[in-house]
Amino acid sequence: MPRRVAIVGLGFVGLPVALSFARRGVIASGLDISQSLVAELTSGHSRLLEQDGDLTITDILGQCLQEGTFTASTDPEQAYRDVEAISISVGLPVSGQGVEFGPLDQAVASLLPHLRKGLTILLRTTVPPGTTARHLVQPIEAAGWKVGHDVFVAYVPERLAEGRAFAETREMPVLVGAPDQASRLRAEELMKVILDAPCHQTDSYEAAELAKLAENGQRDANVALSQEIARLSEALTLSAREVIRLTNTHPRVRLLDPGPGVGGACLPNAYLYMAHAAAEVRVALPTFRAARNTNDQVPELLVDLALSAPRPNGKAKAAVWGLAMKDNSMDDRQSPAMAVVQGLLAKGFSVSACDPLVQGHPFQVSTPAEAAAGASVLYALVRQPGLDPIDPHWLDGLVPGALVVDARGMFDGLKGEISRRGLTLWSL
Ligand SMILES: NC(=O)c1ccc[n+]([C@@H]2O[C@H](COP(=O)([O-])OP(=O)(O)OC[C@H]3O[C@@H](n4cnc5c(N)ncnc54)[C@H](O)[C@@H]3O)[C@@H](O)[C@H]2O)c1
C-alpha cells in the first residue's frame, strides 16, 4: 500500500476519493488550482452534500485534517512531495470550440517535473478516446520516462454518482485500462486501497475510455426513449409515468424517468466526447446525437406550456421548484431546470425559484410558498429536501386557475387537492 497519494482536482469526485484514501491510512495530498476551494477545505468546510452513514463530508474532512491524513494545496511542490501515486480528476469542459483539454494539460504539466521511478498515475477524468495516450503518456515519454517501465499509467474511469460518493467509491466495480500489465497491476493495487469491489482490466486505454462514454451515452439515450414514450402517452391521454411503470415490470427492461431533461456535465458531455473521437475517424453517431437533441428540447417544451397559463392584468409570473441538474443535488451546471428558468425569462415571465440546495441566483427566494405567491404557472422540476414532499399550503398564493407543470411526479398524491383548488395539472 502506498504511503502517500496526490489527488489532482478536488471537486465532486476528487475530494471524496482523496478522503477515501485518507480514511484507509494513506496520506492524501490534494492539489487544486482554485485558491478559494483550497482555503475552504483547509478551514475544514466542504460545500458538497456527501454523507457516509451518520458522517457528513465536512465531519470526515475535519477528522482527516486533524489526523494529518489529508492536505489541500494549490502548490504542486507541496502536493507531489514524496507521493508514490497520482490520481487525476479534473474535468474537461466543452465549449463552442469543442472539448477543452486545457485543465488536463495543465495538470499533466504540473506533475512532469515531479516524476520519479516507480510512480503510478491514474487518469479518472471522463475523456474522449485517445486522451490518455495523447495528453498523458506522450508528454511523460517526451520528458524521457518509459511508461510501463519507469512510471505506470492507467485509465480508470470514475463511475460514482453525486450524493453516493463514499459508498460507490468502495462498492462500484471499476475498469482499469492500460496496454502493459505492470501498469494494470499497479493501478488495481492502488484502487484496492479504497475499493472493495472487482476491477475489470482491459489492455487498452481507449477501450476503457470508450466504455465509460458508452455507459453515459446509454443512459442519455434511455431517457430520450422515455421522453418519446411520454410525448406519445400525452397525445393518447395516458399517464407516461404509468406506462413506464408497466413497461419496467418486464425483468429485462429498464426505462429511466423522463424528467425535465438530462443535465450535469457527465451525460450530456458523453456524446460530445464520443463525437470528438468519431469525427477524427469519420464515423457518424446519429442515434446518440438524436437522443441528445431530444433531451435538449425538453426544457423548451416545458416553457411553451406556460403560454396557456392565465395572465391576470396581462402580467405573468412563473414559480420554479428545484434548480439542480438532478434530485438531491447542489450541482446546477447544465441543469434542465436552469434552462426552463432562462426560457421563461426570455418569454417575458418574471420568475421566482426555490431550491434549498442551490445558491446564488438573483431570481431565488427562500421558500416554495414565497416562490408560488402570485404565480400563474408553477414548475415542479427537482425532488430536493425541503421541496419534497409537497405541503399543499405552499399552493395558497397561486393565482386562480394556475397551471402546475410537474416533471417529476411530485404531485402524484395531490391530484384531488389540485382539482379542489381549480388548478390545472400537466404531469409527466
Ligand atoms: N460529478 C460526478 O458525479 C462525476 C461522476 C463520474 C465522473 N465524473 C467525471 O470526473 C471528472 C471530475 O468531475 P467533477 O464533477 O469532480 O468536476 P469539478 O468541476 O467538481 O472538479 C474539478 C476540479 O478540478 C480543478 N482543476 C481544474 N484544473 C486543474 C488543474 N490543472 N490542476 C488542479 N486542479 C484543477 C477545479 O478547480 C475543480 O475543483 C469529470 O471528468 C467528470 O466528468 C464526475
The ligand as a Gaussian input file, in Angstrom:
#p B3LYP/6-31G(d) Opt

LIG

0 1
 N      -19.540000      14.724000     -10.555000
 C      -19.785000      13.446000     -10.741000
 O      -20.712000      12.878000     -10.123000
 C      -18.935000      12.603000     -11.692000
 C      -19.196000      11.229000     -11.798000
 C      -18.405000      10.447000     -12.640000
 C      -17.372000      11.054000     -13.378000
 N      -17.160000      12.396000     -13.272000
 C      -16.050000      12.978000     -14.052000
 O      -14.999000      13.271000     -13.135000
 C      -14.309000      14.449000     -13.561000
 C      -14.330000      15.487000     -12.448000
 O      -15.685000      15.863000     -12.241000
 P      -16.119000      16.766000     -11.012000
 O      -17.601000      16.769000     -11.001000
 O      -15.360000      16.383000      -9.791000
 O      -15.588000      18.189000     -11.514000
 P      -15.439000      19.511000     -10.636000
 O      -15.532000      20.641000     -11.580000
 O      -16.345000      19.444000      -9.449000
 O      -13.940000      19.392000     -10.074000
 C      -12.805000      19.531000     -10.863000
 C      -11.754000      20.268000     -10.019000
 O      -10.535000      20.281000     -10.754000
 C       -9.901000      21.522000     -10.512000
 N       -8.898000      21.723000     -11.549000
 C       -9.082000      22.109000     -12.844000
 N       -7.895000      22.160000     -13.470000
 C       -6.968000      21.785000     -12.583000
 C       -5.550000      21.631000     -12.642000
 N       -4.877000      21.870000     -13.774000
 N       -4.890000      21.238000     -11.536000
 C       -5.552000      21.006000     -10.380000
 N       -6.897000      21.138000     -10.260000
 C       -7.582000      21.519000     -11.359000
 C      -11.037000      22.522000     -10.491000
 O      -10.676000      23.720000      -9.833000
 C      -12.120000      21.725000      -9.745000
 O      -12.078000      21.988000      -8.357000
 C      -15.002000      14.884000     -14.843000
 O      -14.322000      14.348000     -15.940000
 C      -16.378000      14.280000     -14.737000
 O      -16.961000      14.088000     -15.993000
 C      -17.894000      13.178000     -12.440000

